Amino acid sequence: MPGPAEAQGLSAQLFDQLGGWDQLVAGVQQLYQRLGADPATQAFFPDTDLKRLSRHMVRWLQVRWLQVS
């Protein structure tokens, strides 16, 4: 079982293999665009700035997944 340092290295390696920062940002933006456009989910975000929420999610994923502060 890898230790914390090795696990962080594996996370960074997986992150790069999945397309890195650009792909993460594009995927999150697309998710929130779809949520905002879908009548089934629009009601959950009546007065929400989805662009701001998208930026917050990207930052949260960066900090949580990559352990970047």
PLY file of the C-alpha trace (Angstrom):
ply
format ascii 1.0
element vertex 69
property float x
property float y
property float z
element edge 68
property int vertex1
property int vertex2
end_header
0.00 0.00 0.00
1.52 3.37 -0.98
2.19 5.98 1.70
0.92 9.59 1.54
3.79 10.85 -0.64
3.36 8.03 -3.13
-0.42 8.46 -3.18
-0.04 12.18 -3.92
2.31 11.31 -6.78
-0.23 8.84 -8.15
-2.98 11.47 -7.91
-0.89 14.00 -9.82
-0.01 11.37 -12.43
-3.66 10.39 -12.88
-4.63 14.07 -13.04
-2.13 14.60 -15.89
-3.30 11.48 -17.72
-6.89 12.72 -17.59
-5.93 15.97 -19.31
-4.72 18.11 -16.45
-5.99 21.51 -15.45
-7.55 22.46 -18.80
-9.66 19.31 -18.95
-10.76 19.68 -15.33
-11.91 23.27 -15.89
-13.69 22.37 -19.15
-15.48 19.42 -17.56
-16.69 21.38 -14.55
-17.84 24.28 -16.73
-19.74 21.91 -18.98
-21.38 20.26 -15.97
-22.67 23.56 -14.61
-23.80 24.74 -18.06
-25.84 21.58 -18.40
-27.28 21.91 -14.90
-28.32 25.49 -15.67
-29.88 24.55 -19.00
-31.79 21.46 -17.87
-35.37 22.18 -16.73
-35.15 19.26 -14.31
-32.24 20.84 -12.40
-32.80 24.58 -12.92
-35.11 24.71 -9.90
-32.23 23.74 -7.62
-30.27 26.85 -8.64
-32.88 29.63 -8.90
-30.69 32.59 -7.86
-27.26 31.02 -8.13
-24.33 32.36 -10.12
-23.36 29.09 -11.80
-20.12 30.55 -13.19
-19.05 31.45 -9.67
-20.13 28.04 -8.40
-18.16 26.42 -11.22
-15.00 28.33 -10.26
-15.50 27.31 -6.63
-15.86 23.63 -7.61
-12.67 23.75 -9.70
-10.77 25.24 -6.78
-12.23 22.70 -4.35
-11.23 19.82 -6.62
-7.74 21.27 -7.01
-7.24 21.57 -3.26
-8.93 18.28 -2.39
-7.55 16.05 -5.14
-4.10 17.53 -5.61
-3.65 18.78 -2.04
-2.71 22.23 -3.39
-3.30 25.22 -1.12
0 1
1 2
2 3
3 4
4 5
5 6
6 7
7 8
8 9
9 10
10 11
11 12
12 13
13 14
14 15
15 16
16 17
17 18
18 19
19 20
20 21
21 22
22 23
23 24
24 25
25 26
26 27
27 28
28 29
29 30
30 31
31 32
32 33
33 34
34 35
35 36
36 37
37 38
38 39
39 40
40 41
41 42
42 43
43 44
44 45
45 46
46 47
47 48
48 49
49 50
50 51
51 52
52 53
53 54
54 55
55 56
56 57
57 58
58 59
59 60
60 61
61 62
62 63
63 64
64 65
65 66
66 67
67 68
